[in-house]
Amino acid sequence: MDKKIETLSTVRIKHTNDLYKIVDSLNRTLKEDDLMFGLALDEEDNEKAIFTIYRT
């Protein structure tokens, strides 16, 4: 069975060293609600991060 991942929201925010801890906590807490959270550095601006919310 193929599950499709749907992007619900994407936002660019200031990057901080501990930001991944929030994303990790959200993923652990809300995975049973079919939500997944992603974090990536903005390729155009290394001081920004891209935070994305997905429905799985």
Buried (B, 14 or more C-beta within 10 A) or exposed (E): EEEEEEEEEEEEEEBEEEBEEEBEEBBEEEEEEEBBBBBEEEEEEEEEBBBBBBEE
